[in-house]
């Protein structure tokens, strides 16, 4: 079974740039030596309402503090996280 870990909000101009910035943070996975990196562009998620304090991006639910950060530049915001096998 896979679980999301180490979620970050990354501001970038493309999926590739967001993934590169995430990996450059040097975050180590918890359990999986080869986790999948999920990169989700905030404005491309179907059921997202930027005015709400809680939203679901892929496998990750975010709250008010994260939504506040996303709203600072929603057009360039990506939710990036590892999907690790446990």
MARGUZA-360630 format. One record per atom (N, C-alpha, C, O): residue number from 1; atom name; residue in one letter; chain; x, y, z. Coordinates in nm, 3 decimals. Layout:
// residues N
> NUM,CA,a,A,X,Y,Z .
...
***
This chain:
// residues 86
> 1,N,x,A,0.084,-0.117,0.000 .
> 1,CA,x,A,0.000,0.000,0.000 .
> 1,C,x,A,0.089,0.125,0.000 .
> 1,O,x,A,0.194,0.127,0.065 .
> 2,N,x,A,0.047,0.227,-0.072 .
> 2,CA,x,A,0.122,0.351,-0.079 .
> 2,C,x,A,0.055,0.461,0.003 .
> 2,O,x,A,-0.068,0.466,0.016 .
> 3,N,x,A,0.138,0.549,0.058 .
> 3,CA,x,A,0.089,0.662,0.137 .
> 3,C,x,A,0.167,0.788,0.099 .
> 3,O,x,A,0.286,0.780,0.069 .
> 4,N,x,A,0.100,0.904,0.101 .
> 4,CA,x,A,0.172,1.029,0.072 .
> 4,C,x,A,0.255,1.073,0.192 .
> 4,O,x,A,0.212,1.060,0.307 .
> 5,N,x,A,0.374,1.125,0.164 .
> 5,CA,x,A,0.460,1.178,0.270 .
> 5,C,x,A,0.528,1.304,0.219 .
> 5,O,x,A,0.543,1.325,0.099 .
> 6,N,x,A,0.570,1.387,0.312 .
> 6,CA,x,A,0.655,1.503,0.286 .
> 6,C,x,A,0.596,1.600,0.183 .
> 6,O,x,A,0.663,1.638,0.087 .
> 7,N,x,A,0.473,1.639,0.204 .
> 7,CA,x,A,0.405,1.731,0.114 .
> 7,C,x,A,0.464,1.871,0.124 .
> 7,O,x,A,0.490,1.921,0.234 .
> 8,N,x,A,0.485,1.933,0.008 .
> 8,CA,x,A,0.535,2.070,0.000 .
> 8,C,x,A,0.454,2.146,-0.104 .
> 8,O,x,A,0.405,2.087,-0.200 .
> 9,N,x,A,0.441,2.276,-0.084 .
> 9,CA,x,A,0.385,2.363,-0.188 .
> 9,C,x,A,0.505,2.425,-0.258 .
> 9,O,x,A,0.588,2.490,-0.195 .
> 10,N,x,A,0.513,2.404,-0.388 .
> 10,CA,x,A,0.624,2.453,-0.468 .
> 10,C,x,A,0.568,2.549,-0.573 .
> 10,O,x,A,0.470,2.518,-0.641 .
> 11,N,x,A,0.630,2.664,-0.587 .
> 11,CA,x,A,0.591,2.760,-0.690 .
> 11,C,x,A,0.686,2.745,-0.807 .
> 11,O,x,A,0.808,2.758,-0.792 .
> 12,N,x,A,0.629,2.718,-0.925 .
> 12,CA,x,A,0.711,2.691,-1.043 .
> 12,C,x,A,0.630,2.722,-1.168 .
> 12,O,x,A,0.510,2.749,-1.162 .
> 13,N,x,A,0.698,2.718,-1.282 .
> 13,CA,x,A,0.633,2.746,-1.410 .
> 13,C,x,A,0.600,2.620,-1.489 .
> 13,O,x,A,0.541,2.629,-1.597 .
> 14,N,x,A,0.637,2.502,-1.438 .
> 14,CA,x,A,0.605,2.377,-1.506 .
> 14,C,x,A,0.611,2.262,-1.406 .
> 14,O,x,A,0.668,2.275,-1.297 .
> 15,N,x,A,0.552,2.151,-1.444 .
> 15,CA,x,A,0.558,2.030,-1.361 .
> 15,C,x,A,0.703,1.990,-1.338 .
> 15,O,x,A,0.742,1.957,-1.226 .
> 16,N,x,A,0.783,1.992,-1.445 .
> 16,CA,x,A,0.922,1.951,-1.435 .
> 16,C,x,A,1.000,2.040,-1.338 .
> 16,O,x,A,1.078,1.990,-1.257 .
> 17,N,x,A,0.977,2.172,-1.346 .
> 17,CA,x,A,1.045,2.264,-1.256 .
> 17,C,x,A,1.002,2.239,-1.111 .
> 17,O,x,A,1.086,2.242,-1.021 .
> 18,N,x,A,0.875,2.216,-1.089 .
> 18,CA,x,A,0.825,2.189,-0.953 .
> 18,C,x,A,0.890,2.063,-0.897 .
> 18,O,x,A,0.931,2.062,-0.781 .
> 19,N,x,A,0.901,1.959,-0.977 .
> 19,CA,x,A,0.963,1.834,-0.932 .
> 19,C,x,A,1.110,1.857,-0.901 .
> 19,O,x,A,1.160,1.809,-0.799 .
> 20,N,x,A,1.180,1.928,-0.987 .
> 20,CA,x,A,1.322,1.957,-0.964 .
> 20,C,x,A,1.342,2.036,-0.835 .
> 20,O,x,A,1.432,2.004,-0.757 .
> 21,N,x,A,1.259,2.136,-0.811 .
> 21,CA,x,A,1.270,2.217,-0.689 .
> 21,C,x,A,1.243,2.132,-0.565 .
> 21,O,x,A,1.311,2.146,-0.463 .
> 22,N,x,A,1.145,2.043,-0.575 .
> 22,CA,x,A,1.113,1.955,-0.463 .
> 22,C,x,A,1.232,1.864,-0.432 .
> 22,O,x,A,1.274,1.854,-0.317 .
> 23,N,x,A,1.285,1.799,-0.534 .
> 23,CA,x,A,1.398,1.708,-0.513 .
> 23,C,x,A,1.521,1.783,-0.461 .
> 23,O,x,A,1.601,1.728,-0.386 .
> 24,N,x,A,1.537,1.909,-0.503 .
> 24,CA,x,A,1.651,1.990,-0.458 .
> 24,C,x,A,1.643,2.022,-0.308 .
> 24,O,x,A,1.744,2.059,-0.247 .
> 25,N,x,A,1.525,2.009,-0.249 .
> 25,CA,x,A,1.511,2.032,-0.105 .
> 25,C,x,A,1.584,1.925,-0.024 .
> 25,O,x,A,1.612,1.945,0.095 .
> 26,N,x,A,1.614,1.812,-0.087 .
> 26,CA,x,A,1.688,1.705,-0.020 .
> 26,C,x,A,1.607,1.628,0.082 .
> 26,O,x,A,1.664,1.568,0.173 .
> 27,N,x,A,1.477,1.628,0.069 .
> 27,CA,x,A,1.391,1.556,0.162 .
> 27,C,x,A,1.407,1.406,0.138 .
> 27,O,x,A,1.394,1.358,0.025 .
> 28,N,x,A,1.435,1.333,0.243 .
> 28,CA,x,A,1.453,1.188,0.234 .
> 28,C,x,A,1.319,1.119,0.259 .
> 28,O,x,A,1.246,1.158,0.349 .
> 29,N,x,A,1.288,1.016,0.180 .
> 29,CA,x,A,1.165,0.939,0.206 .
> 29,C,x,A,1.175,0.868,0.341 .
> 29,O,x,A,1.284,0.843,0.392 .
> 30,N,x,A,1.060,0.836,0.398 .
> 30,CA,x,A,1.057,0.769,0.528 .
> 30,C,x,A,1.093,0.621,0.521 .
> 30,O,x,A,1.169,0.571,0.603 .
> 31,N,x,A,1.035,0.550,0.421 .
> 31,CA,x,A,1.049,0.404,0.417 .
> 31,C,x,A,1.090,0.350,0.281 .
> 31,O,x,A,1.160,0.249,0.274 .
> 32,N,x,A,1.048,0.413,0.177 .
> 32,CA,x,A,1.061,0.361,0.041 .
> 32,C,x,A,1.187,0.418,-0.024 .
> 32,O,x,A,1.199,0.540,-0.037 .
> 33,N,x,A,1.282,0.333,-0.064 .
> 33,CA,x,A,1.404,0.385,-0.126 .
> 33,C,x,A,1.381,0.447,-0.264 .
> 33,O,x,A,1.464,0.524,-0.312 .
> 34,N,x,A,1.270,0.413,-0.327 .
> 34,CA,x,A,1.238,0.466,-0.461 .
> 34,C,x,A,1.093,0.513,-0.469 .
> 34,O,x,A,1.014,0.456,-0.544 .
> 35,N,x,A,1.057,0.617,-0.392 .
> 35,CA,x,A,0.918,0.662,-0.394 .
> 35,C,x,A,0.885,0.732,-0.525 .
> 35,O,x,A,0.972,0.786,-0.593 .
> 36,N,x,A,0.758,0.730,-0.556 .
> 36,CA,x,A,0.707,0.806,-0.670 .
> 36,C,x,A,0.688,0.950,-0.623 .
> 36,O,x,A,0.643,0.974,-0.511 .
> 37,N,x,A,0.722,1.046,-0.709 .
> 37,CA,x,A,0.699,1.187,-0.677 .
> 37,C,x,A,0.573,1.231,-0.751 .
> 37,O,x,A,0.567,1.226,-0.874 .
> 38,N,x,A,0.473,1.274,-0.676 .
> 38,CA,x,A,0.348,1.324,-0.733 .
> 38,C,x,A,0.356,1.476,-0.740 .
> 38,O,x,A,0.394,1.541,-0.644 .
> 39,N,x,A,0.320,1.531,-0.855 .
> 39,CA,x,A,0.322,1.676,-0.876 .
> 39,C,x,A,0.185,1.716,-0.931 .
> 39,O,x,A,0.146,1.675,-1.040 .
> 40,N,x,A,0.114,1.798,-0.854 .
> 40,CA,x,A,-0.022,1.836,-0.892 .
> 40,C,x,A,-0.031,1.988,-0.902 .
> 40,O,x,A,-0.005,2.060,-0.805 .
> 41,N,x,A,-0.068,2.036,-1.020 .
> 41,CA,x,A,-0.087,2.181,-1.039 .
> 41,C,x,A,-0.222,2.218,-0.977 .
> 41,O,x,A,-0.326,2.163,-1.013 .
> 42,N,x,A,-0.217,2.311,-0.884 .
> 42,CA,x,A,-0.335,2.349,-0.806 .
> 42,C,x,A,-0.452,2.387,-0.895 .
> 42,O,x,A,-0.565,2.344,-0.870 .
> 43,N,x,A,-0.428,2.467,-0.996 .
> 43,CA,x,A,-0.537,2.519,-1.079 .
> 43,C,x,A,-0.593,2.417,-1.176 .
> 43,O,x,A,-0.692,2.445,-1.245 .
> 44,N,x,A,-0.533,2.298,-1.184 .
> 44,CA,x,A,-0.584,2.195,-1.274 .
> 44,C,x,A,-0.663,2.086,-1.202 .
> 44,O,x,A,-0.712,1.994,-1.267 .
> 45,N,x,A,-0.676,2.095,-1.072 .
> 45,CA,x,A,-0.757,1.999,-0.997 .
> 45,C,x,A,-0.904,2.036,-1.012 .
> 45,O,x,A,-0.941,2.152,-0.995 .
> 46,N,x,A,-0.987,1.938,-1.044 .
> 46,CA,x,A,-1.127,1.963,-1.076 .
> 46,C,x,A,-1.211,2.021,-0.964 .
> 46,O,x,A,-1.279,2.122,-0.983 .
> 47,N,x,A,-1.208,1.960,-0.848 .
> 47,CA,x,A,-1.300,1.999,-0.741 .
> 47,C,x,A,-1.240,2.095,-0.640 .
> 47,O,x,A,-1.288,2.104,-0.527 .
> 48,N,x,A,-1.137,2.166,-0.679 .
> 48,CA,x,A,-1.073,2.260,-0.588 .
> 48,C,x,A,-1.144,2.395,-0.591 .
> 48,O,x,A,-1.176,2.448,-0.697 .
> 49,N,x,A,-1.167,2.447,-0.471 .
> 49,CA,x,A,-1.224,2.580,-0.458 .
> 49,C,x,A,-1.123,2.663,-0.379 .
> 49,O,x,A,-1.108,2.644,-0.258 .
> 50,N,x,A,-1.055,2.753,-0.446 .
> 50,CA,x,A,-0.949,2.831,-0.383 .
> 50,C,x,A,-0.999,2.919,-0.269 .
> 50,O,x,A,-0.919,2.964,-0.187 .
> 51,N,x,A,-1.128,2.944,-0.264 .
> 51,CA,x,A,-1.185,3.025,-0.157 .
> 51,C,x,A,-1.211,2.945,-0.029 .
> 51,O,x,A,-1.236,3.002,0.076 .
> 52,N,x,A,-1.206,2.812,-0.040 .
> 52,CA,x,A,-1.230,2.726,0.076 .
> 52,C,x,A,-1.100,2.708,0.156 .
> 52,O,x,A,-0.990,2.718,0.100 .
> 53,N,x,A,-1.114,2.681,0.285 .
> 53,CA,x,A,-0.996,2.661,0.370 .
> 53,C,x,A,-0.942,2.518,0.364 .
> 53,O,x,A,-0.828,2.494,0.404 .
> 54,N,x,A,-1.022,2.423,0.314 .
> 54,CA,x,A,-0.978,2.285,0.303 .
> 54,C,x,A,-1.000,2.236,0.161 .
> 54,O,x,A,-1.106,2.261,0.102 .
> 55,N,x,A,-0.901,2.168,0.106 .
> 55,CA,x,A,-0.912,2.111,-0.029 .
> 55,C,x,A,-0.834,1.981,-0.036 .
> 55,O,x,A,-0.748,1.954,0.048 .
> 56,N,x,A,-0.866,1.901,-0.136 .
> 56,CA,x,A,-0.798,1.775,-0.159 .
> 56,C,x,A,-0.723,1.785,-0.292 .
> 56,O,x,A,-0.781,1.817,-0.395 .
> 57,N,x,A,-0.594,1.756,-0.286 .
> 57,CA,x,A,-0.508,1.756,-0.405 .
> 57,C,x,A,-0.449,1.616,-0.417 .
> 57,O,x,A,-0.361,1.579,-0.339 .
> 58,N,x,A,-0.496,1.540,-0.513 .
> 58,CA,x,A,-0.450,1.402,-0.525 .
> 58,C,x,A,-0.483,1.326,-0.399 .
> 58,O,x,A,-0.600,1.312,-0.365 .
> 59,N,x,A,-0.382,1.277,-0.330 .
> 59,CA,x,A,-0.400,1.199,-0.207 .
> 59,C,x,A,-0.384,1.284,-0.080 .
> 59,O,x,A,-0.386,1.230,0.030 .
> 60,N,x,A,-0.369,1.415,-0.096 .
> 60,CA,x,A,-0.336,1.501,0.017 .
> 60,C,x,A,-0.447,1.602,0.044 .
> 60,O,x,A,-0.491,1.674,-0.046 .
> 61,N,x,A,-0.490,1.607,0.169 .
> 61,CA,x,A,-0.585,1.707,0.214 .
> 61,C,x,A,-0.507,1.821,0.278 .
> 61,O,x,A,-0.417,1.797,0.359 .
> 62,N,x,A,-0.541,1.943,0.243 .
> 62,CA,x,A,-0.471,2.059,0.299 .
> 62,C,x,A,-0.569,2.148,0.373 .
> 62,O,x,A,-0.688,2.153,0.343 .
> 63,N,x,A,-0.515,2.220,0.472 .
> 63,CA,x,A,-0.597,2.306,0.556 .
> 63,C,x,A,-0.571,2.453,0.533 .
> 63,O,x,A,-0.507,2.492,0.436 .
> 64,N,x,A,-0.622,2.536,0.625 .
> 64,CA,x,A,-0.619,2.681,0.609 .
> 64,C,x,A,-0.479,2.741,0.587 .
> 64,O,x,A,-0.463,2.827,0.500 .
> 65,N,x,A,-0.379,2.698,0.663 .
> 65,CA,x,A,-0.245,2.756,0.649 .
> 65,C,x,A,-0.187,2.728,0.511 .
> 65,O,x,A,-0.125,2.816,0.450 .
> 66,N,x,A,-0.207,2.607,0.461 .
> 66,CA,x,A,-0.156,2.571,0.329 .
> 66,C,x,A,-0.233,2.644,0.221 .
> 66,O,x,A,-0.174,2.692,0.124 .
> 67,N,x,A,-0.364,2.654,0.235 .
> 67,CA,x,A,-0.444,2.725,0.135 .
> 67,C,x,A,-0.405,2.873,0.130 .
> 67,O,x,A,-0.405,2.933,0.023 .
> 68,N,x,A,-0.372,2.930,0.244 .
> 68,CA,x,A,-0.327,3.070,0.246 .
> 68,C,x,A,-0.199,3.085,0.164 .
> 68,O,x,A,-0.185,3.180,0.087 .
> 69,N,x,A,-0.107,2.992,0.180 .
> 69,CA,x,A,0.018,2.995,0.102 .
> 69,C,x,A,-0.012,2.978,-0.047 .
> 69,O,x,A,0.045,3.049,-0.130 .
> 70,N,x,A,-0.099,2.884,-0.081 .
> 70,CA,x,A,-0.135,2.858,-0.222 .
> 70,C,x,A,-0.194,2.983,-0.285 .
> 70,O,x,A,-0.161,3.017,-0.399 .
> 71,N,x,A,-0.280,3.052,-0.213 .
> 71,CA,x,A,-0.347,3.171,-0.267 .
> 71,C,x,A,-0.251,3.285,-0.301 .
> 71,O,x,A,-0.288,3.374,-0.377 .
> 72,N,x,A,-0.130,3.284,-0.247 .
> 72,CA,x,A,-0.035,3.391,-0.277 .
> 72,C,x,A,0.006,3.390,-0.423 .
> 72,O,x,A,0.043,3.494,-0.477 .
> 73,N,x,A,0.000,3.273,-0.488 .
> 73,CA,x,A,0.034,3.263,-0.631 .
> 73,C,x,A,-0.024,3.131,-0.686 .
> 73,O,x,A,0.050,3.043,-0.729 .
> 74,N,x,A,-0.156,3.121,-0.683 .
> 74,CA,x,A,-0.223,2.996,-0.720 .
> 74,C,x,A,-0.188,2.948,-0.860 .
> 74,O,x,A,-0.182,2.827,-0.883 .
> 75,N,x,A,-0.166,3.038,-0.953 .
> 75,CA,x,A,-0.135,2.999,-1.091 .
> 75,C,x,A,-0.002,2.925,-1.102 .
> 75,O,x,A,0.018,2.848,-1.197 .
> 76,N,x,A,0.088,2.946,-1.008 .
> 76,CA,x,A,0.220,2.882,-1.012 .
> 76,C,x,A,0.237,2.777,-0.902 .
> 76,O,x,A,0.345,2.720,-0.887 .
> 77,N,x,A,0.131,2.750,-0.827 .
> 77,CA,x,A,0.140,2.660,-0.713 .
> 77,C,x,A,0.122,2.513,-0.754 .
> 77,O,x,A,0.032,2.478,-0.830 .
> 78,N,x,A,0.209,2.431,-0.700 .
> 78,CA,x,A,0.202,2.286,-0.719 .
> 78,C,x,A,0.206,2.221,-0.581 .
> 78,O,x,A,0.279,2.266,-0.492 .
> 79,N,x,A,0.128,2.115,-0.564 .
> 79,CA,x,A,0.135,2.032,-0.444 .
> 79,C,x,A,0.221,1.913,-0.484 .
> 79,O,x,A,0.189,1.839,-0.576 .
> 80,N,x,A,0.331,1.896,-0.412 .
> 80,CA,x,A,0.428,1.792,-0.447 .
> 80,C,x,A,0.453,1.705,-0.324 .
> 80,O,x,A,0.471,1.757,-0.213 .
> 81,N,x,A,0.455,1.574,-0.344 .
> 81,CA,x,A,0.477,1.482,-0.232 .
> 81,C,x,A,0.527,1.348,-0.283 .
> 81,O,x,A,0.514,1.316,-0.401 .
> 82,N,x,A,0.584,1.271,-0.192 .
> 82,CA,x,A,0.623,1.133,-0.222 .
> 82,C,x,A,0.503,1.041,-0.203 .
> 82,O,x,A,0.422,1.062,-0.112 .
> 83,N,x,A,0.492,0.940,-0.286 .
> 83,CA,x,A,0.403,0.827,-0.261 .
> 83,C,x,A,0.493,0.710,-0.228 .
> 83,O,x,A,0.560,0.654,-0.315 .
> 84,N,x,A,0.492,0.673,-0.100 .
> 84,CA,x,A,0.582,0.568,-0.051 .
> 84,C,x,A,0.509,0.438,-0.027 .
> 84,O,x,A,0.395,0.436,0.021 .
> 85,N,x,A,0.577,0.328,-0.061 .
> 85,CA,x,A,0.527,0.195,-0.027 .
> 85,C,x,A,0.566,0.165,0.116 .
> 85,O,x,A,0.679,0.191,0.158 .
> 86,N,x,A,0.471,0.109,0.192 .
> 86,CA,x,A,0.498,0.076,0.332 .
> 86,C,x,A,0.493,-0.074,0.350 .
> 86,O,x,A,0.513,-0.124,0.461 .
***
